[in-house]
Amino acid sequence: MATGIPPQVHGPQARAGRVLRRWKLWLVPGVLSALVALVLSLLYMGGILTPQDNLHRMPIALVDADTGPPLPGHRAPLGAELADAVAAGTPPGQVQWERVSMAEAQEKLSSGKVYGALVVPEDFTRSVAALTADQASARPVLLSLTNPGTGSLGSSLAGQITQAAAHRSSATLGKQLVPAVPNASATAKLLLADPVDVQVKPGHPIGRHTGLGLSAFYYTLLLVLAGFLSANLVHNGVDTALGYADSEIGPWHSRRPTLPISRTQTLVVKMAMTAGLSAVTTTMIMLATVGILGMDAPHPALLWVFSFCACVSVGIGVQAINAAFGTLGQLVAMFVFIALALPSSGATVPLQATPSFYRFLGAFEPMRQVAGGVRAILYFDAQADAGLTRAWLMILLGLVIGLVFGFAMTRYYDRKGLHRMVPVPS
């Protein structure tokens, strides 16, 4: 029975110095600690150091709304020429320019399908013509539209790309305009050499209480951490309550009588408790973030349901891994749900700006899927095609995999007679 009294030790006791001199004591924790530190450093820093060098088909809308008419000597309005030059002037494979109408660009911005847009307004050619005729009341304009809902870094990268393309186009256009106006004054020539005014505007504004587009990432991190930590607390608590692990609180040590129970039935208990407690953790997260801190959450009921399902899926996965790997399971689960998931989540650094290894992980790592759903709910009006449908499907798939893997392993262990511990009579 549990006494709360530490066991009495008779005879001489070992000294710490003697224990520390045993090299085998250092071997396993030393090797594991070194490997974990090395791998975590490579994973986290490897995905963020050079996002510009790792750009791969980053989707950006390119809108040519210029209605002309063409300038003398040109077959089409300048907008068409400019759009062609922008698409051709980007290194192959870095940017996926999506040539769409203004309405289509707005739809893509409002559903998070593009990180930004470069827009040639409908009066662009007429503005340039007025500039050459010394009749201009304003400089020609190119619009660089950002999409803060895709994350501050992703939106910033897209903005840098569109602004650089716009400035290159302005310089190219200037080389054509200066010779066309030979009698222009020195001031006019300076204006003609760089004629375009590049204006930056948000293409899809988000709320003020969104952390500049980072609230989705941190909220996702809270969900994954809550599912991970809650599952491990349940795992350890159940093992202690059933007599398969010691309980130590400060100086008090106890051990309950071992309850004869199969691995499969133990896993049922742990998964059921994990699912039940996910409702509590989800409520507390929303109470803190939305209720107390005032995070913008336009669909609170849907956000709660999605958050609960995400926590359950993560928790079930953790319990399955712990059941399969035992004590080592907590380290394995940490890598699956935290270490590998964070740098491949695409919530801070876009996957299109990370090395191919992280893009591969992002196809199935749970944090990536949860982040897509949270972002769609918080920033993109919970549109299904903004990532919410994929998030629901991947959460369901993760839940099924966790259940199948966990119970397959415990039933195998039970059939083989690999019991956790021989029951001790109470």
For each residue, the residues with C-beta under 8 A, 3 or more apart:
1: 256 257 426
2: 247 254 255 256
3: 254
4: 252 253 254
5: 252 253
6: 251 252 253
7: 253
8:
9: 13
10:
11:
12:
13: 9
14: 18 19
15: 18 19
16: 19 20
17: 20 21
18: 14 15 21 22
19: 14 15 16 22 25
20: 16 17 25
21: 17 18
22: 18 19 25 26
23: 26 27
24: 27
25: 19 20 22
26: 22 23 29 30
27: 23 24 30 31
28: 31 32
29: 26 32 33
30: 26 27 33 34
31: 27 28 34 35
32: 28 29 35 36 331
33: 29 30 36 37
34: 30 31 37 38
35: 31 32 38 39
36: 32 33 39 40 331
37: 33 34 40 41
38: 34 35 41 42
39: 35 36 42 43 335 339
40: 36 37 43 44 339
41: 37 38 44 45
42: 38 39 45 46
43: 39 40 46 47 339 340 342 343
44: 40 41 47 48 342 343
45: 41 42 48 49
46: 42 43 49 343 355 357
47: 43 44 343 344 349 354 355 358
48: 44 45 51 343 348 349 354
49: 45 46
50: 53 54
51: 48 54 55 153 157 349 350 353 354
52: 55 157 353
53: 50
54: 50 51 353 354 355
55: 51 52 58 93 94 95 157 352 353
56: 93 94 352 353 356 359
57: 93 94 95 96 352
58: 55 94 95 96 115 157 158 161 350 352 353
59: 96 98 108 113 114 115 352
60: 95 96 97 98 114 115 116 117 118 158 161 162
61: 97 98 100 104 105 108 109 114 116 117 118 145
62: 83 86 87 97 98 99 100 117 118
63: 99 100 101 102 105 117 118 119 120
64: 79 80 82 83 99 120
65: 79 101 102 119 120 121 122
66: 77 78 79 80 82 120 121 122 123 124 125
67: 77 122 123 125
68: 76 77 79 125 126
69: 77 125 126
70: 74 75 76 77 78 125
71: 74 78 125 128 129 132
72:
73:
74: 70 71 77 78 81
75: 70
76: 68 70 80 81
77: 66 67 68 69 70 74 80 81 124 125
78: 66 70 71 74 81 82 120 124 125 128 173
79: 64 65 66 68 82 83 120 124 125
80: 64 66 76 77 83 84
81: 74 76 77 78 84 85
82: 64 66 78 79 85 86 120 124 142 169 173
83: 62 64 79 80 86 87 99 120
84: 80 81 87 88
85: 81 82 88 89 168 169 172
86: 62 82 83 89 90 97 118 165 168 169
87: 62 83 84 90 97 99
88: 84 85
89: 85 86 165 168
90: 86 87 94 95 97 161 165
91: 94
92:
93: 55 56 57
94: 55 56 57 58 90 91
95: 55 57 58 60 90 161
96: 57 58 59 60
97: 60 61 62 86 87 90
98: 59 60 61 62 105 108 114
99: 62 63 64 83 87
100: 61 62 63 104 105 108
101: 63 65 104 105
102: 63 65 105 106 119
103: 106 107
104: 61 100 101 107 108
105: 61 63 98 100 101 102 108 109 114 117 119 145 203
106: 102 103 109 110 203 204
107: 103 104 110 111 113
108: 59 61 98 100 104 105 111 113 114 117
109: 61 105 106 112 113 114 116 117 145 147 203 204
110: 106 107 204 380 381 383
111: 107 108 380 383 385 386
112: 109 147 149 150 375 376 379 380 386 387
113: 59 107 108 109 385 386
114: 59 60 61 98 105 108 109 117 147 158
115: 58 59 60 147 150 154 155 157 158 350 352
116: 60 61 109 144 145 146 147 155 158 159 161 162 203
117: 60 61 62 63 105 108 109 114 143 144 145 147 162 203
118: 60 61 62 63 86 142 143 144 145 162 165 166
119: 63 65 102 105 142 143 144 145
120: 63 64 65 66 78 79 82 83 124 142
121: 65 66 124 141 142 143
122: 65 66 67
123: 66 67 126 127
124: 66 77 78 79 82 120 121 127 128 140 141 142
125: 66 67 68 69 70 71 77 78 79 128 129
126: 68 69 123 129 130
127: 123 124 130 131 136 138 139 140 141
128: 71 78 124 125 131 132 140 173 177 195
129: 71 125 126 132 133
130: 126 127 133 135 136 137
131: 127 128 134 136 139 140 177 191 192 195
132: 71 128 129 177 180 181 192
133: 129 130 136
134: 131 181 184 188
135: 130
136: 127 130 131 133 139
137: 130
138: 127 141 197
139: 127 131 136 191 195 196 197
140: 124 127 128 131 195 196 197
141: 121 124 127 138 196 197 198 199
142: 82 118 119 120 121 124 166 169 170 196 197 198 199
143: 117 118 119 121 199 200 201
144: 116 117 118 119 159 162 163 166 198 199 200 201
145: 61 105 109 116 117 118 119 162 200 201 202 203
146: 116 155 156 158 159 200 201 202 203
147: 109 112 114 115 116 117 150 154 155 158 202 203 204
148: 151 152 155 202 204 205 206 210 212 213
149: 112 155 204 206 213 375 378 379 380
150: 112 115 147 154 155 158 213 350 375
151: 148 154 155 213 214 216 217 346 347 348 350
152: 148 155 156 212 213 214
153: 51 156 157 348 349 350 353
154: 115 147 150 151 157 158 349 350 352 353
155: 115 116 146 147 148 149 150 151 152 158 159 213
156: 146 152 153 159 160
157: 51 52 55 58 115 153 154 160 161 350 353
158: 58 60 114 115 116 146 147 150 154 155 161 162
159: 116 144 146 155 156 162 163 200
160: 156 157 163 164
161: 58 60 90 95 116 157 158 164 165
162: 60 116 117 118 144 145 158 159 165 166
163: 144 159 160 166 167 198 200
164: 160 161 167 168
165: 86 89 90 118 161 162 168 169
166: 118 142 144 162 163 169 170 196 198
167: 163 164 170 171 194 196 198
168: 85 86 89 164 165 171 172
169: 82 85 86 142 165 166 172 173 196
170: 142 166 167 173 174 194 195 196 198
171: 167 168 174 175 193 194
172: 85 168 169 175 176
173: 78 82 128 169 170 176 177 195 196
174: 170 171 177 178 192 193 194 195
175: 171 172 178 179 193
176: 172 173 179 180
177: 128 131 132 173 174 180 181 192 193 195
178: 174 175 181 184 189 192 193
179: 175 176 182
180: 132 176 177
181: 132 134 177 178 184 188 189 192
182: 179
183:
184: 134 178 181 188 189 192
185: 188 189
186: 189 190
187: 190 191
188: 134 181 184 185 191 192
189: 178 181 184 185 186 192 193
190: 186 187 193 194
191: 131 139 187 188 194 195
192: 131 132 174 177 178 181 184 188 189 195
193: 171 174 175 177 178 189 190
194: 167 170 171 174 190 191
195: 128 131 139 140 170 173 174 177 191 192
196: 139 140 141 142 166 167 169 170 173
197: 138 139 140 141 142
198: 141 142 144 163 166 167 170
199: 141 142 143 144
200: 143 144 145 146 159 163
201: 143 144 145 146
202: 145 146 147 148 205 206
203: 105 106 109 116 117 145 146 147
204: 106 109 110 147 148 149 379 380
205: 148 202
206: 148 149 202 210 213 296 378 379
207: 210 296 298
208: 296
209: 215 293 294 295 296
210: 148 206 207 213 214 215 216 295 296 378 379
211: 214 215 218
212: 148 152
213: 148 149 150 151 152 155 206 210 216 379
214: 151 152 210 211 217 218 347 348
215: 209 210 211 218 219 289 295 296 378
216: 151 210 213 219 220 347 371 374 375 378 379
217: 151 214 220 221 345 347 348 371
218: 211 214 215 221 222
219: 215 216 222 223 285 289 295 307 374 378
220: 216 217 223 224 345 347 367 370 371 374
221: 217 218 224 225 342 367
222: 218 219 225 226 285 289
223: 219 220 226 227 282 285 307 310 311 314 370 374
224: 220 221 227 228 310 314 337 338 341 366 367 370
225: 221 222 228 229 338
226: 222 223 229 230 278 281 282 285 311
227: 223 224 230 231 274 278 281 310 311 312 313 314 315 318 337
228: 224 225 231 232 314 315 318 333 334 337 338
229: 225 226 232 233
230: 226 227 233 234 274 277 278 281 311 315
231: 227 228 234 235 270 274 314 315 316 318 319 322 333
232: 228 229 235 236 318 322 330 333
233: 229 230 236 237
234: 230 231 237 238 270 273 274 277 315 319
235: 231 232 238 239 270 318 319 322 330
236: 232 233 239 240 245
237: 233 234 240 241
238: 234 235 241 242 266 269 270 273
239: 235 236 242 244 245
240: 236 237 243 244 245 246 247 256
241: 237 238 256
242: 238 239 256 258 259 261 266
243: 240 255 256 257 258 259 421 424
244: 239 240 258 420 421
245: 236 239 240
246: 240 253 254 255
247: 2 240 253 254 255 256
248: 252 253
249: 252
250:
251: 6
252: 4 5 6 248 249
253: 4 5 6 7 246 247 248
254: 2 3 4 246 247
255: 2 243 246 247
256: 1 2 240 241 242 243 247 259
257: 1 243 424 425 426
258: 242 243 244 421 422 423 424
259: 242 243 256 423
260: 423
261: 242 265 266
262: 265 266 410 414 419
263: 266 267 323 410 413 414 418 419 420
264: 267 268 407 410 411 414
265: 261 262 268 269
266: 238 242 261 262 263 269 270 323 410 420
267: 263 264 270 271 319 320 323 406 407 410
268: 264 265 271 272
269: 238 265 266 272 273
270: 231 234 235 238 266 267 273 274 319 322 323
271: 267 268 274 275 315 316 319 403 406
272: 268 269 275 276
273: 234 238 269 270 276 277
274: 227 230 231 234 270 271 277 278 312 315 316 318 319
275: 271 272 278 279 312 315 316
276: 272 273 279 280
277: 230 234 273 274 280 281 315
278: 226 227 230 274 275 281 282 308 311 312 315
279: 275 276 282 283 308
280: 276 277 283 284
281: 226 227 230 277 278 284 285 311
282: 223 226 278 279 285 286 304 307 308 311
283: 279 280 286 287 304
284: 280 281 287 288
285: 219 222 223 226 281 282 288 289 307
286: 282 283 289 290 291 297 300 303 304 307
287: 283 284 290 291 292
288: 284 285 291 292 293
289: 215 219 222 285 286 292 293 295 297
290: 286 287 293 294 295 297 300 303
291: 286 287 288
292: 287 288 289
293: 209 288 289 290
294: 209 290
295: 209 210 215 219 289 290
296: 206 207 208 209 210 215 378
297: 286 289 290 300 303 377 378
298: 207 377 378 381 382
299: 302 303 377 381 382
300: 286 290 297 303 304
301: 304 305
302: 299 305 306 377 382
303: 286 290 297 299 300 306 307 374 377 378
304: 282 283 286 300 301 307 308
305: 301 302 308 309
306: 302 303 309 310 373 374 377 391 392
307: 219 223 282 285 286 303 304 310 311 374
308: 278 279 282 304 305 311 312
309: 305 306 312 313 392 395 399
310: 223 224 227 306 307 313 314 370 373 395
311: 223 226 227 230 278 281 282 307 308 314 315
312: 227 274 275 278 308 309 315 316 399
313: 227 309 310 316 317 366 395 396 398 399 402
314: 223 224 227 228 231 310 311 317 318 337 366 370 398
315: 227 228 230 231 234 271 274 275 277 278 311 312 318 319
316: 231 271 274 275 312 313 319 320 398 399 402 403 406
317: 313 314 320 321 333 336 337 366 398 399 401 402
318: 227 228 231 232 235 274 314 315 321 322 329 333 337
319: 231 234 235 267 270 271 274 315 316 322 323 402 406
320: 267 316 317 323 324 402 403 405 406 407 409
321: 317 318 324 325 329 332 333 336 406
322: 231 232 235 270 318 319 325 326 329 330 333
323: 263 266 267 270 319 320 329 406 409 410
324: 320 321 329 405 406 409
325: 321 322 328 329 332
326: 322 329
327: 330
328: 325 331 332
329: 318 321 322 323 324 325 326 332 333
330: 232 235 322 327 333 334
331: 32 36 328 334 335
332: 321 325 328 329 335 336
333: 228 231 232 317 318 321 322 329 330 336 337
334: 228 330 331 337 338 339
335: 39 331 332 338 339 340
336: 317 321 332 333 339 340 341 365 366
337: 224 227 228 314 317 318 333 334 341 366 367
338: 224 225 228 334 335 341 342
339: 39 40 43 334 335 336 342
340: 43 335 336 343 344 361 365
341: 224 336 337 338 344 345 361 365 366 367 368
342: 43 44 221 338 339 345 367
343: 43 44 46 47 48 340 349 354 358 361
344: 47 340 341 351 354 358 359 361 362 365 367 368
345: 217 220 341 342 348 362 365 367 368 371
346: 151 349 350 351 354 362 368 371 372
347: 151 214 216 217 220 367 368 371 375
348: 48 151 153 214 217 345
349: 47 48 51 153 154 343 346 353 354
350: 51 58 115 150 151 153 154 157 346 353 354
351: 344 346 354 358 359 362 368
352: 55 56 57 58 59 115 154 359
353: 51 52 54 55 56 58 153 154 157 349 350
354: 47 48 51 54 343 344 346 349 350 351 358 359
355: 46 47 54 358 359
356: 56 359 360
357: 46 360 361
358: 47 343 344 351 354 355 361 362
359: 56 344 351 352 354 355 356 362 363
360: 356 357 363
361: 340 341 343 344 357 358 364 365 368
362: 344 345 346 351 358 359 365 368
363: 359 360 368
364: 361 368 369 394
365: 336 340 341 344 345 361 362 368 369
366: 224 313 314 317 336 337 341 369 370 394 398
367: 220 221 224 337 341 342 344 345 347 370 371
368: 341 344 345 346 347 351 361 362 363 364 365 371 372
369: 364 365 366 372 373 390 391 394 395 398
370: 220 223 224 310 314 366 367 373 374 391 395
371: 216 217 220 345 346 347 367 368 374 375
372: 346 368 369 375 376 387 388 390 391
373: 306 310 369 370 376 377 387 388 390 391 392 395
374: 216 219 220 223 303 306 307 370 371 377 378 391
375: 112 149 150 216 347 371 372 378 379 380 386 387
376: 112 372 373 379 380 382 383 386 387 388 391
377: 297 298 299 302 303 306 373 374 380 382 388
378: 149 206 210 215 216 219 296 297 298 303 374 375
379: 112 149 204 206 210 213 216 375 376
380: 110 111 112 149 204 375 376 377 383 386 387
381: 110 298 299 386
382: 298 299 302 376 377 386 388
383: 110 111 376 380 386 388
384: 388 389
385: 111 113 388 389
386: 111 112 113 375 376 380 381 382 383
387: 112 372 373 375 376 380 390 391
388: 372 373 376 377 382 383 384 385 391 392
389: 384 385 392 393
390: 369 372 373 387 393 394
391: 306 369 370 372 373 374 376 387 388 394 395
392: 306 309 373 388 389 395 396
393: 389 390 396 397
394: 364 366 369 390 391 397 398
395: 309 310 313 369 370 373 391 392 398 399
396: 313 392 393 399 400
397: 393 394 400 401
398: 313 314 316 317 366 369 394 395 401 402
399: 309 312 313 316 317 395 396 402 403
400: 396 397 403 404
401: 317 397 398 404 405
402: 313 316 317 319 320 398 399 405 406
403: 271 316 320 399 400 406 407
404: 400 401 407 408
405: 320 324 401 402 408 409
406: 267 271 316 319 320 321 323 324 402 403 409 410
407: 264 267 320 403 404 410 411
408: 404 405 411 412
409: 320 323 324 405 406 412 413
410: 262 263 264 266 267 323 406 407 413 414
411: 264 407 408 414 415
412: 408 409 415 416
413: 263 409 410 416 418
414: 262 263 264 410 411 417 418 419
415: 411 412
416: 412 413
417: 414
418: 263 413 414
419: 262 263 414 422
420: 244 263 266
421: 243 244 258
422: 258 419
423: 258 259 260
424: 243 257 258
425: 257
426: 1 257
